Amino acid sequence: MDNIGAPPSAVHGEIDGNGQYFEFTADTRYVLDEGFGVRDTSSLVLKSLFQKAAGWELKVEAHRPKQNYIWLKINPSLEEGAYLLSVTSNCIVVESSSGEGLVRAQEDLAQLLSNRVEEEEEMTWKVPVMEVKEGYTKI
């Protein structure tokens, strides 16, 4: 996670190319599928990143808000360690059959982050709108 902005090695996806981004803010929320339990924060990789780098924490919610959230979703049809990642301007959906896949997806997502200084002093954290069609698969 020290390589923010470096290209991820395990992501094979397609960037939308329309210039849109999902922007992380202090209002961005994590939403966990029922299989997690609100106290299980072990797979919330980005939570500590933003607390350390940006000075604010991504909060955990039980229900999806209308926008500005990261949804960690269990998808039992995926192989162990594999994940699907969908980034829109409103939300990020991370799907995996295991905690391992959710962690790997967020690590790759962190590498896609571009921290940009806009309007002189305001720092923004953005990820381009994209779909990851295949992710890490354990061999």
C-alpha positions in Angstrom: 0.0 0.0 0.0 3.0 2.3 0.0 2.9 2.3 -3.8 -0.2 4.5 -4.2 -0.4 5.5 -7.9 1.7 2.6 -9.1 0.0 0.3 -11.7 -1.4 -2.8 -10.0 0.1 -6.1 -11.2 -2.9 -8.3 -10.7 -5.7 -6.2 -12.3 -6.9 -6.9 -15.8 -9.7 -4.5 -16.5 -11.0 -1.8 -18.7 -11.0 1.9 -17.8 -14.1 3.6 -19.0 -12.2 6.4 -20.7 -14.9 9.0 -20.3 -12.9 11.0 -17.7 -15.2 10.2 -14.8 -14.0 9.2 -11.4 -15.2 7.9 -8.0 -14.0 10.4 -5.4 -13.2 9.3 -1.9 -14.3 11.9 0.7 -14.8 12.0 4.5 -18.4 11.0 3.7 -17.5 7.8 1.8 -18.9 4.7 3.5 -18.2 1.0 3.6 -21.2 -1.2 3.2 -20.7 -4.9 4.1 -22.7 -7.9 2.9 -24.6 -9.8 5.6 -22.0 -12.5 5.7 -19.5 -10.1 7.3 -20.9 -8.7 10.4 -20.2 -5.0 11.3 -17.4 -5.9 13.7 -15.3 -7.8 11.1 -13.1 -5.0 9.9 -10.1 -7.2 9.0 -10.9 -6.9 5.3 -11.4 -3.1 5.3 -8.0 -2.3 3.8 -8.8 1.2 2.7 -10.1 2.2 6.1 -6.6 2.5 7.7 -5.1 4.0 4.5 -7.4 7.0 4.6 -7.1 7.4 8.3 -3.4 7.5 8.0 -3.0 9.5 4.7 -6.0 11.8 4.6 -6.8 12.2 8.3 -10.3 10.8 8.1 -11.9 7.4 8.4 -14.2 5.5 6.1 -17.2 4.6 8.2 -19.0 1.3 8.1 -22.8 1.2 7.3 -25.3 -1.7 7.3 -27.3 -0.3 4.3 -26.2 1.2 1.1 -26.6 5.0 0.8 -27.7 6.6 -2.5 -24.1 7.4 -3.4 -20.5 7.6 -2.3 -19.9 4.1 -0.9 -17.8 1.0 -1.3 -19.8 -2.2 -1.2 -18.0 -5.4 -0.2 -20.1 -8.2 -1.5 -19.9 -11.9 -1.2 -20.1 -13.8 -4.5 -19.8 -17.6 -3.9 -19.6 -18.2 -7.7 -16.1 -16.8 -7.8 -13.0 -18.9 -7.3 -11.1 -18.6 -4.0 -9.0 -15.4 -4.1 -10.6 -14.0 -7.3 -12.6 -10.8 -7.3 -14.7 -8.5 -9.5 -14.4 -4.7 -9.2 -16.8 -2.2 -10.6 -16.1 1.6 -10.2 -18.7 4.1 -11.1 -18.9 7.8 -10.2 -21.4 6.9 -7.4 -20.0 3.7 -5.9 -17.4 1.0 -5.9 -18.6 -2.6 -5.8 -16.1 -5.3 -4.8 -17.2 -8.9 -5.1 -15.3 -12.0 -3.9 -16.1 -15.4 -2.5 -13.5 -14.9 0.3 -11.9 -12.3 2.5 -8.6 -12.9 0.6 -10.2 -11.7 -2.6 -11.7 -8.7 -0.9 -8.3 -7.7 0.5 -6.5 -8.1 -2.8 -9.2 -6.1 -4.6 -8.8 -3.2 -2.2 -5.0 -3.4 -2.4 -5.2 -3.1 -6.2 -7.8 -0.3 -5.8 -5.4 1.6 -3.6 -2.8 1.4 -6.3 -5.2 2.9 -8.7 -5.8 5.9 -6.5 -4.6 9.2 -7.8 -4.2 11.9 -5.2 -4.4 15.2 -7.0 -4.0 18.7 -5.7 -6.9 20.7 -7.2 -7.8 24.3 -6.7 -4.4 24.9 -5.2 -4.6 23.4 -1.8 -7.4 20.9 -1.7 -6.4 17.2 -1.9 -8.7 14.8 -3.7 -8.5 11.0 -3.9 -10.0 9.6 -7.1 -10.2 6.3 -9.0 -11.2 6.2 -12.7 -14.5 4.6 -13.6 -13.7 1.1 -14.7 -14.6 -2.6 -14.7 -12.2 -5.3 -13.7 -13.2 -8.4 -15.7 -10.8 -10.8 -14.0 -8.7 -10.5 -10.9 -6.3 -12.5 -9.0 -6.9 -16.3 -9.1 -5.1 -18.5 -6.7 -3.1 -21.2 -8.5 
